[in-house]
Structure formats: structure tokens, C-alpha cells
Amino acid sequence: MHYYTDVLKKYADFSGRARRQEFWMFFLFNIAVAIVVAIIDSVVGANMIIYGLYFLAIIVPCIALTVRRLHDLGKSGWWYFIGFVPLIGGIWLLVLLASEGQPQPNEYGPNPKAVHA
């Protein structure tokens, strides 16, 4: 659960690095929360208004976390936009996000694995 809250605490922090574990655990918790919000939205009959508000609230931390994850690979945050390339872009971004980060410090900061270990 702390993976989810830690990302929300760094709401719009686009600097630094994020471990694979931090990224994928946040992704997992975010999917679970989104499902619960969608169910509540359906039960209440709000026509996806609550879900839309949740999406708007979470979009900035999701982008910031993805940029920090790309920084862990030694890539610029601008690589985020590779996901918008039709057909191959999303797959390429997924492969990048699933790749192991650089073990040594890079221009974006120290290895977060070494810091948390």
C-alpha cells in the first residue's frame, strides 16, 4: 500500500528515479482502486463521473512516476511520448518500463535500489 501513497506524495515530482517495483506495484494498486471506483460509480449511478474525477486526480502522478521510471533507465522523460506512436510505440514503452534500471548513478540521481536496500 505504501507504494501507492508514496507516489501520491510525490504528486508532480518529475525528477529522480523510480524502481521497477515501485512502478509496477503502483500500477497494480491503481488498477485495483480504479476497479473499486468504477463499481462504486455503477452502484451509485453516477454515469462514470466519480471514475472520471479519479482519473483526473491520478493522471499527473502516473505521468510523473513513468518519467521517473524512464530516468532510472537513463532515458529522458520525453521518451514517454513514444507510447503515442501507433502500433509499436506502446509495446516499446512497455518494454522500457519492464527493463532493469541502470545499477550505477546516472544524471537523474543515485540508484534507487541501492538507496532502499
N, C-alpha and C positions, 0 to 999 in steps of 0.2 A: 504494500500500500504506500510505503514511503517513496517509491519510485514515482508514483502519480503525483503526490503532494510536492515532492522536490522540484519536479518540472513546473508545476503551477507557481511555486515560489519564485522561480526564475522566469516569470511570465514573458518578458520580452528581451531576455538576455541572449544575444546572438554571438557573444564572444565565448571563447573557451572551447572545451572538448567534452563530448559525451560518449560514454562506453556503449558497446552493443547491448549489454544487459540493461542499462538504463533506458535505451531507446525501445527495445522490444518489450520490456515489462510495462512501460508506459503505454505502448501500443495495445498490449493485451488488456490492461485495466481500462483504457479508453474505450475499447470495443465493448467491454462488459458494461461500463457506465452508459454508453450510447444505447445499448440494447434495453437496459432498465429504463432509461429516459423515454425511449420510443414506446415501450409497453405502458408506462405511466401516461404518456401523451395519448395513446389509443384508448385507455380506460377512461381518462378524463374527457376525451372527445375534443381535444384542443386542435385537431387538424394539423399536427406537426409544428405547432407554434413553440411548444416547450423544447422540442428537439432542435428546432431552428435556432432558438436562443442559446441552447447548449453548444451547438456547432459554432455559432459566432463567438462564444466565450472561449472556446478551446482552440480556435484556428491559429491564433498568434503563438501560443505555447507549442503547438505542434510544428509550426514552421521553424521556430527558434530551436527546438530540440533537433530537428532534421539538419539544420545548419550546423549546430554544434557536433552532430554525428559526422557530418561531412568534414568538419575541421579535424576530427580525430583521425581521419584517413589522410590528412594533409591536403585536402581539396578546399577550394574556396566555396563559400556559401552559395555562390552563383550557380554551382552545379545542381542546385535544387531544381532549376528550370529545365534540366534535361528530361525530367519526368513529363513535360508537356509535349515532347516530340512524339508524334503518332507512332503507334506500334512498338517500337523498340525502346523509347525513352523511359517508360515506366519500368520495364524489365531491367534496364541498365541502372536506374536509380535503386531498384530493389536489390540488385547485386551489390552495388556500392554500400548500401545500408547494412547488408548482411556480412560484409567483409570485415576482417580484423583490422583494428586501428594500428597506427604506427607505434611501435614499442618505445621509441625514443621521443624526447620532447621535440615539438615542431614549432613553427611560427605562431601557432594558436595556443600554446601552453604546454605544460608537462603532461605526461601520460596519465590519464585518469585512473588507469588500473593500478599504477604504482602509488598514486596518492591514496586510493581507497584500500589497498591491500594491507 
